[in-house]
Amino acid sequence: MFEEDDLIKNLVPAVRQQMESEQTPFVKQTLDRLLAAGEEEGEVEMMIALCLADESNRMFIDQRDFDLARYKELLDTLPDLPEGGSGF
């Protein structure tokens, strides 16, 4: 059975790509902010992946395009996780 944790782990490579992308500098800024606050890098990647999963799920439910602004807002709230989790 495919569990939510596996789904989140599978999004970590996408998160790492976003950290290097000029289109999503806020992802790397989130990593740096949370590392400076004492969080572990692997945990931060998982938190960011959870936010990515949450926005991707919302995109599917609402039948809309990916909302980059909402994704950034979710990242800005970390280390608090999205309310209700990703909904998976």
Secondary structure by P-SEA (a helix, b strand, c coil): cccaaaaaaaaaaaaaaaaaccccaaaaaaaaaaaaacccaaaaaaaaaaaaaaaaaaaaaacccccaaaaaaaaaaccccccccccc
